[in-house]
Amino acid sequence: MLEKALSEKNESVQRDVLYSLVFFYVNSRNWEKTDWLFEKFAENDEIKSTIFIHAFAVSLISKHNDDKELISRLVSALTDKSKEIRDSVAEILGKAKAELNITASKEAIKNIVCALEEDEKRDNILEYLYYFSEIKENAELLLTLLKKVKSDQKISLLIKTCEEVLNGKHIRSCNICKYLPRHKYYESVDEKSKKLLLKLYPKISEETTYSLSKCPECGNYYKYSYSYEYESPFDGGRRVDTTTLERLAPTELLKELKGMELEQYKADYERIIEKQKSNLFSLERYIREDAARALELLNLTIDQNDFDRKLSSL
């Protein structure tokens, strides 16, 4: 009966019916019917294509189901002609990979690798392939496929990553830091952020107002602070709690560390700065952004020290 309703001339009604059917078939894993609906009603319609993406995303994230058929359809949408759909899918996959295995089928991987030469689609595809390559079997497949793609700096970096995975030298992106913004204020901490905070600060309590902690997975340092204040009676007089979490750059960390920990960090400082330079070409956005900020702060520090020296010589 619902399928008959798809012939309804009212576009709004047709979209509502289509969403109900897509969601039903996706949840029952009836891919034959799902694909039939897409080919008949949505293949050349961006709005209706978005209905499929939304249904896939809800099924994937709400049910915590890492079904390869579902993931492969999402990954294939990274080649969609609509930038809005491509960006939406990249965001969905980015959130899902925190908790699920989002490895697509070989066929889906072949399709998106073929689209790497289309500049407007490249960044989202590369971000997914970087995740995909972290498993040895996947890296082997990807290395074979990338040999047929016109190479440039970004492709060369992905090839290098695959080779490092295969010879055991690759360092995976951090499963804590990549889900935390560099600097964030919380008036109320959601459950996902609370889980990440507890990994960084397992002994944190409401009485903690300041703490420095090292990420147990990758060694990044974070500064945690907590404060509260009361609004004026005119604003309601409620208590406002503020939690601040900040991932520190190397130059900032030199001001925060103490004693032996500081001495050890100073001894490794040149190596850490060199690593930041290579991180500028990472496929992980948060690593690139952190590296750019670290090097910018370093240059500002050098300029300030040079200025101070010149000033003192006057």
PyMOL commands that set and color helices and strands:
alter all, ss='L'
color gray80, all
select helices_A, chain A and resi 2-5+11-27+31-42+46-62+68-79+83-96+106-117+119-132+136-146+153-166+177-179+191-200+233-235+250-256+259-267+269-279+285-312
alter helices_A, ss='H'
color red, helices_A
select strands_A, chain A and resi 183-186+210-214+221-230+239-247
alter strands_A, ss='S'
color yellow, strands_A
deselect
rebuild
show_as cartoon
